[in-house]
Structure formats: C-alpha cells, structure tokens
Amino acid sequence: MKRRQILAAAGVGIAAGALVGCKEEAGANAARPAEEAKSFTWKMVTSWPKNFPGVGVGAERFAKLVEQMSNGRLKVKVYAAGELVPALEVFDAVSRGTAEMGHGAPYYWKGKVPAAQFFCALPFGPNAQEMNAWLHYGGGIQLWEEVYKPYGVLPMACGATGVQTAGWFNKEINSVDDLKGLKMRTPGLGGEVLTRVGGTVVNMPAGEIFTALQTGAIDATEWIGPYNDQALGLHKAAKYYYTPGWQEPNVTFELDINIKAWETLPADLQAIVRAAARDVNADMLDDYNAKNMEAMEQLKKEGVDVRRLPDEVLAKLKEVSAGVVDAAAAADPAAQKVWQQQKAYLARLYEYAEANEKDIYAIR
Amino acid sequence: MKRRQILAAAGVGIAAGALVGCKEEAGANAARPAEEAKSFTWKMVTSWPKNFPGVGVGAERFAKLVEQMSNGRLKVKVYAAGELVPALEVFDAVSRGTAEMGHGAPYYWKGKVPAAQFFCALPFGPNAQEMNAWLHYGGGIQLWEEVYKPYGVLPMACGATGVQTAGWFNKEINSVDDLKGLKMRTPGLGGEVLTRVGGTVVNMPAGEIFTALQTGAIDATEWIGPYNDQALGLHKAAKYYYTPGWQEPNVTFELDINIKAWETLPADLQAIVRAAARDVNADMLDDYNAKNMEAMEQLKKEGVDVRRLPDEVLAKLKEVSAGVVDAAAAADPAAQKVWQQQKAYLARLYEYAEANEKDIYAIR
C-alpha cells in the first residue's frame, strides 16, 4: 500500500483499478478530482416482478439510496424479472457482465453454485438475526466471497424476510401420514424434505401458484409470509394457513456485483454501495416484520383458519431436514466447506440463544 | 417543492438550508457544484470511553463510514465521554450546539426528556428486532423526531445490544424475598422495579462498578452482556451470573444531530449520514450477537456459575414492571403519547411473534 499512499499524497492521478483493496484509506485520499467527476450508470437485474412488495421494494430502495448518497454519480437502473434476463438467471447475467449488479435469492442458483443456499435459508436453521451474526461476524461473508469469486461476482447480504410460514394447505395436516402424496409447491431444501416423507414437489413461477392451488393441481404451497401471500391472494384458494415456517426461518437475499465493474468504482462509491446494501439488509427485515404482522391480522379478520403444524410432524421434518442439509453439502466440496464452518458456528449461537433471545420470548 | 425544482433544474444556486425536506430529489438535482465542493468537520460527543467494545466501536464505525462515503467532505471527529462533555450530557451538548452530533443511550437523558426511554429499553419489552420494526415501520421514528424537535435535536437509531443479562450477583436469588435489601447497580426502569420489590438501587459510573462489587459496597450489578461484562472483569468480583436480561431485552442507541447543523448539509451528505446510522444500527447488533456468545463460552470455561432467575422471581418482576412503565409514562404527556402508541403496536408484534419468531426457537 505504501507506494499508492505516496502517489495519492502527492496528488498523482492513479487508475481506479489500482484502488481495489484501498477503501480503508478513502478518507486519507481526499484529493482525487478526476475520479470524483466520473459518473456511472449501472444496470441491476432482479428476480422480482415490478414493485414487488418487500423484496422488490428493497431493490428499489437500494438504487435510490445509492443515487442520493452519490449525488447522481452512481445511477442504478432496476430491471424487473424478465425485462433483461429471467428471474433465475440474475447470477449468470452479473457473472458474464450483462448487468453490473443483480438482486435475488442465493438458492435460486444452487444448480450452478450448490454452496449458495447456505447463505440463504436452511430448514430448522438460523433466523435473520443469527444469519446476520454469522455473515458479518462469524466468517460467513468471507466464505461467500470466496465461493462466488471464481464466477467474477462479489456478493453482499441485501435483505431478509425473517420467519416465513409453513404455507397454504387444502388438506388438514394432523400426522406425518397426511404429508404422503401431498402435491406441494415448495422449492429448495424444504422441498427435498417433503419428498423424503412421501410428498410430491411441484415447481412453478409465482404467477401460476394461485390457479394451481384453486384448481387442485396442487394441494398446498408455501410462498413467503402473510405480507406477500396476501398480495398473491392465496387465502382465496386454500383452507388452512399453517405455521411455523420450518423450511425457511429466514431467507437472506443477495446483491451481486460484477467484480470487474466493482473495480472501476472509486473507493467512496464502493463504500456507498456497501452501506446501501447493509441499510436494505436491515430495512427489508423491519418492513417484513411490520407488514407480516399487519397482513396476518387482516387474514384472520377475513376468517383464514391459521393452524400450527403438530409437534409430531415438526419433529419428523426436523429429523429428515438434518439429513437433507448434510447430504446437500456433501455433494459439493465448496458447499461442504461452508456448511462445516457454518454448522459449528450456528450450534454455538443456538446454545447462547437458549438462555437469552429465546428466553425473552418465554418470560414475557 | 415546485419552485425549488425549477431553480435546481435551471442550475440556479440555492442555499443549503432551502434543501431541507428535499432529500428525495437528490438524484434529480445532480448539478449543485458549489455545494459539492463544500466540506464539513463535525464533532461527535459520546457517552463511551475510548475504544469501548461494541457501542464505542459502533460510534467509530459511523464516523469512518461517513468519511469514506463522502470522500472526506464530511469528517466526524469522535470524542470519548469526558473529553468535551461528560457521558450523560451528550444530548444537552448537541441541543445547544456544542457538538453537531452525539452518540449515547436515550434513557441517559430521561431526567430531561422522560419519553426518551421508550425509544431505548423497556423491562419485559421488545427485543432488537421488534424495536426496529416499531421504529422504522411502526411510527416510532416519527414520534422520536417529534419528541426531540423542541430541543433542536434530530434522532436516529444507531446501534442495539440485543438481549442483555440479568447481571452479576454475590447472593443466590431463589425467591422474591432474596431481592429484599439487595444493593444493586441497575439504572433506568429496571432499577425502579427492583426498588418496588424491596431492593436498593445504587448508581455509579462504569469505572467504579468492579471495586464496588468486590468490596461488597454492592451485592449485585447488571452492565450490558457477556462481551462488555467480561471486559470490565465482573466475573472476578461476583459468584453468580444470572439470565435472562428481563430489565433490558434490548437497548437501542441513538445518533443525535443538531437540527441547525443538519440543515446546512446538502442532501447527499444527509443521505450518507442516514445510511451510516442504519448500517451501524444493524452492525452493532451483529457484533454483540457474535461477541456475547463467544464471551459467554469463555466465562463458562473459566468456571462462571451461570444461572437462570427462577420463574417465580421473573413473574413478580414482570408484574411490577408493567406498573412501573405505565407510571413512568403517566408522569409526562409526551411519554404518555409515545407509550400509548408503542404499547398497542408492540402487543400486535408480540402476538404475531408467538406463532412465528418465538416458535422457531421452540421447534429446532
């Protein structure tokens, strides 16, 4: 770093690329007039429909914050799913440089990067607070960056749903036997768990879920939580709304940045992007916590039959989940490396939570 | 707004003061060369000793982020408690303009602004996630701004401890009777609760706690949580470490900004300050969640006797707490207004949490 610092102190112009890794010195290098004048217009592809509640709003918030903070020097144009690339090709588009940025859910590209899902959601896994502690102070982000680096993508946590719901069912679930033959839309590791207990997983895009449920093409579906589920009208197509969201105690979303594009940003704009991502990571969770509560109240008022999955069913799903997660990790060396570190760390957080965060819910 | 937008679009120079309330338009008003060149050096007084783990680190992170993002256009010099003003006079100093910014805990100035404590911590009250949902999407921030406006101070949430511990005791607590005559350092509403069940509250600065506990001048103390408590060496002066932190399921810290100084900042620097505060608000919680866990492991390894307060004791404290919080609110019209709104909102969040966030802890 020394030579660069001397150059900067002497007011010698340096290429933006040479600044990568120097962001700690942004304050010290106050005089970089050529770079300050430079402005950028970036594309951000997303996995969300236009103005999608919660997660889509978060992507828009990110773009707005970056533009405000940079006084227009970094403009981010947000593209809805399908406008530039399909919902599930966000990671690929950023990797190949079609867009400088993307916003999606890590487990959408598990087919390409199996380790990605461990930064996203795990059945019977961490809630949002625990995921954030692991990511930001437990080594998670470092592993995430390492896993995505070969694809030329820099990831940042950028939004969380908090606890989801178990989903909408047109069949009562009173025992593990009731899951046998159940046709349910539920992706990811949760879907694999359902398959192992005899269910049938059917996948489809958001726009088809309502009709599939209403026509009986599927018996059940989980989506996100009351806020998004209500917007999709699922309460009009199903009899029972089950809790808790064992399959996704949280989903963390990601900001993807093309590393070559990132390296062209001056240190101040890099810092702005990082802080905007962190803002959205927290803000979206607050939004979901407030709006899920409000939507659940509305749904109950409208007569929705909200039920809890029986303990026996949850116990079986938990037992099967442990094996499914271990198997998913074992199938890929990078995933295995992440999961071994994460599993050990989460076990420590869970133990601490027993007498603290968990107990606060119990005593009040 | 129309006239201002026209002026800005025409490239006419406008005073920074006139921009207050226009931050949404920052991106549109890209051309404000005179303002962009302006730079600021601000003082930030804090309630924390130099390099204090957790909360003090958060104040330093805020200053660093703002400087990085603004490329040195807004420099924030952080002052430890006592350097410019004493720890508990941060709010006053910002109110009268001695410093443009401050970082402290809202309940430190409850003598002057009784409503402040409702934005900070409540016995048997909200955890960090719930406090954040209320503040950012439940009307909390708007009330907070309204309460501080007469003092010329703009508040922002800027850090959270998460669940604290009940504290260090040199006496076993097996029943409510054991609290009678107990001399304990525990400030705020928790202290009032202890007084009502027969304890004696002794207040003192952080630097005196260890000696007071060791010499028997006090029988017990609560401080923050394992991370900060361990740093203070409290485990070397007390026999028992009790959980859970019924008196403070979370403490939210605040960034105070002198409103007149705020109005001199261009919209981009205002956006940078807001995002930095939001970053620290999340980051500090992640830091505490990780470090509290690690510190508790260390303390247990060193043989600390960690215990849970008996249900009977917690039930009594809860009952008394409800009355103490209501009475604190009733004594001040602004506090009463805040508490009536907050109480109703939190009750809804708590009900939602029962089948969701709380249940996730139960099922795994």
HADDOCK unambig.tbl for C-alpha pairs under 7 A between the chains (distance, minus, plus):
assign (segid A and resid 26 and name CA) (segid B and resid 68 and name CA) 5.09 0.50 0.50
assign (segid A and resid 26 and name CA) (segid B and resid 71 and name CA) 6.03 0.50 0.50
assign (segid A and resid 27 and name CA) (segid B and resid 67 and name CA) 5.52 0.50 0.50
assign (segid A and resid 27 and name CA) (segid B and resid 68 and name CA) 5.24 0.50 0.50
assign (segid A and resid 27 and name CA) (segid B and resid 71 and name CA) 5.62 0.50 0.50
assign (segid A and resid 27 and name CA) (segid B and resid 72 and name CA) 4.95 0.50 0.50
assign (segid A and resid 30 and name CA) (segid B and resid 71 and name CA) 5.77 0.50 0.50
assign (segid A and resid 30 and name CA) (segid B and resid 72 and name CA) 5.49 0.50 0.50
assign (segid A and resid 67 and name CA) (segid B and resid 27 and name CA) 5.53 0.50 0.50
assign (segid A and resid 68 and name CA) (segid B and resid 26 and name CA) 5.06 0.50 0.50
assign (segid A and resid 68 and name CA) (segid B and resid 27 and name CA) 5.27 0.50 0.50
assign (segid A and resid 68 and name CA) (segid B and resid 268 and name CA) 5.41 0.50 0.50
assign (segid A and resid 68 and name CA) (segid B and resid 271 and name CA) 6.22 0.50 0.50
assign (segid A and resid 69 and name CA) (segid B and resid 268 and name CA) 4.59 0.50 0.50
assign (segid A and resid 69 and name CA) (segid B and resid 269 and name CA) 6.59 0.50 0.50
assign (segid A and resid 69 and name CA) (segid B and resid 271 and name CA) 5.30 0.50 0.50
assign (segid A and resid 69 and name CA) (segid B and resid 272 and name CA) 5.28 0.50 0.50
assign (segid A and resid 70 and name CA) (segid B and resid 268 and name CA) 6.43 0.50 0.50
assign (segid A and resid 71 and name CA) (segid B and resid 26 and name CA) 5.97 0.50 0.50
assign (segid A and resid 71 and name CA) (segid B and resid 27 and name CA) 5.59 0.50 0.50
assign (segid A and resid 71 and name CA) (segid B and resid 30 and name CA) 5.77 0.50 0.50
assign (segid A and resid 71 and name CA) (segid B and resid 268 and name CA) 5.42 0.50 0.50
assign (segid A and resid 72 and name CA) (segid B and resid 27 and name CA) 4.90 0.50 0.50
assign (segid A and resid 72 and name CA) (segid B and resid 30 and name CA) 5.52 0.50 0.50
assign (segid A and resid 124 and name CA) (segid B and resid 364 and name CA) 5.57 0.50 0.50
assign (segid A and resid 132 and name CA) (segid B and resid 286 and name CA) 6.08 0.50 0.50
assign (segid A and resid 133 and name CA) (segid B and resid 286 and name CA) 4.40 0.50 0.50
assign (segid A and resid 133 and name CA) (segid B and resid 287 and name CA) 6.75 0.50 0.50
assign (segid A and resid 133 and name CA) (segid B and resid 289 and name CA) 6.02 0.50 0.50
assign (segid A and resid 133 and name CA) (segid B and resid 290 and name CA) 5.66 0.50 0.50
assign (segid A and resid 136 and name CA) (segid B and resid 286 and name CA) 6.66 0.50 0.50
assign (segid A and resid 137 and name CA) (segid B and resid 286 and name CA) 6.63 0.50 0.50
assign (segid A and resid 137 and name CA) (segid B and resid 287 and name CA) 6.08 0.50 0.50
assign (segid A and resid 137 and name CA) (segid B and resid 290 and name CA) 6.07 0.50 0.50
assign (segid A and resid 138 and name CA) (segid B and resid 290 and name CA) 6.75 0.50 0.50
assign (segid A and resid 163 and name CA) (segid B and resid 356 and name CA) 6.17 0.50 0.50
assign (segid A and resid 163 and name CA) (segid B and resid 357 and name CA) 5.94 0.50 0.50
assign (segid A and resid 243 and name CA) (segid B and resid 355 and name CA) 6.47 0.50 0.50
assign (segid A and resid 243 and name CA) (segid B and resid 356 and name CA) 6.82 0.50 0.50
assign (segid A and resid 244 and name CA) (segid B and resid 355 and name CA) 6.24 0.50 0.50
assign (segid A and resid 244 and name CA) (segid B and resid 356 and name CA) 5.39 0.50 0.50
assign (segid A and resid 244 and name CA) (segid B and resid 359 and name CA) 6.55 0.50 0.50
assign (segid A and resid 244 and name CA) (segid B and resid 360 and name CA) 6.75 0.50 0.50
assign (segid A and resid 249 and name CA) (segid B and resid 360 and name CA) 6.67 0.50 0.50
assign (segid A and resid 268 and name CA) (segid B and resid 68 and name CA) 5.41 0.50 0.50
assign (segid A and resid 268 and name CA) (segid B and resid 69 and name CA) 4.56 0.50 0.50
assign (segid A and resid 268 and name CA) (segid B and resid 70 and name CA) 6.42 0.50 0.50
assign (segid A and resid 268 and name CA) (segid B and resid 71 and name CA) 5.42 0.50 0.50
assign (segid A and resid 269 and name CA) (segid B and resid 69 and name CA) 6.57 0.50 0.50
assign (segid A and resid 271 and name CA) (segid B and resid 68 and name CA) 6.22 0.50 0.50
assign (segid A and resid 271 and name CA) (segid B and resid 69 and name CA) 5.30 0.50 0.50
assign (segid A and resid 272 and name CA) (segid B and resid 69 and name CA) 5.29 0.50 0.50
assign (segid A and resid 275 and name CA) (segid B and resid 275 and name CA) 6.27 0.50 0.50
assign (segid A and resid 275 and name CA) (segid B and resid 276 and name CA) 6.50 0.50 0.50
assign (segid A and resid 275 and name CA) (segid B and resid 279 and name CA) 6.06 0.50 0.50
assign (segid A and resid 276 and name CA) (segid B and resid 275 and name CA) 6.50 0.50 0.50
assign (segid A and resid 278 and name CA) (segid B and resid 279 and name CA) 5.57 0.50 0.50
assign (segid A and resid 279 and name CA) (segid B and resid 275 and name CA) 6.06 0.50 0.50
assign (segid A and resid 279 and name CA) (segid B and resid 278 and name CA) 5.56 0.50 0.50
assign (segid A and resid 279 and name CA) (segid B and resid 279 and name CA) 5.49 0.50 0.50
assign (segid A and resid 282 and name CA) (segid B and resid 282 and name CA) 6.29 0.50 0.50
assign (segid A and resid 286 and name CA) (segid B and resid 132 and name CA) 6.08 0.50 0.50
assign (segid A and resid 286 and name CA) (segid B and resid 133 and name CA) 4.39 0.50 0.50
assign (segid A and resid 286 and name CA) (segid B and resid 136 and name CA) 6.66 0.50 0.50
assign (segid A and resid 286 and name CA) (segid B and resid 137 and name CA) 6.63 0.50 0.50
assign (segid A and resid 287 and name CA) (segid B and resid 133 and name CA) 6.74 0.50 0.50
assign (segid A and resid 287 and name CA) (segid B and resid 137 and name CA) 6.07 0.50 0.50
assign (segid A and resid 289 and name CA) (segid B and resid 133 and name CA) 6.02 0.50 0.50
assign (segid A and resid 290 and name CA) (segid B and resid 133 and name CA) 5.66 0.50 0.50
assign (segid A and resid 290 and name CA) (segid B and resid 137 and name CA) 6.06 0.50 0.50
assign (segid A and resid 290 and name CA) (segid B and resid 138 and name CA) 6.74 0.50 0.50
assign (segid A and resid 293 and name CA) (segid B and resid 349 and name CA) 6.33 0.50 0.50
assign (segid A and resid 293 and name CA) (segid B and resid 352 and name CA) 5.66 0.50 0.50
assign (segid A and resid 349 and name CA) (segid B and resid 293 and name CA) 6.33 0.50 0.50
assign (segid A and resid 352 and name CA) (segid B and resid 293 and name CA) 5.65 0.50 0.50
assign (segid A and resid 355 and name CA) (segid B and resid 243 and name CA) 6.50 0.50 0.50
assign (segid A and resid 355 and name CA) (segid B and resid 244 and name CA) 6.27 0.50 0.50
assign (segid A and resid 356 and name CA) (segid B and resid 163 and name CA) 6.19 0.50 0.50
assign (segid A and resid 356 and name CA) (segid B and resid 243 and name CA) 6.84 0.50 0.50
assign (segid A and resid 356 and name CA) (segid B and resid 244 and name CA) 5.41 0.50 0.50
assign (segid A and resid 357 and name CA) (segid B and resid 163 and name CA) 5.96 0.50 0.50
assign (segid A and resid 358 and name CA) (segid B and resid 358 and name CA) 6.92 0.50 0.50
assign (segid A and resid 358 and name CA) (segid B and resid 361 and name CA) 5.99 0.50 0.50
assign (segid A and resid 359 and name CA) (segid B and resid 244 and name CA) 6.57 0.50 0.50
assign (segid A and resid 360 and name CA) (segid B and resid 244 and name CA) 6.76 0.50 0.50
assign (segid A and resid 360 and name CA) (segid B and resid 249 and name CA) 6.66 0.50 0.50
assign (segid A and resid 361 and name CA) (segid B and resid 358 and name CA) 6.00 0.50 0.50
assign (segid A and resid 364 and name CA) (segid B and resid 124 and name CA) 5.58 0.50 0.50
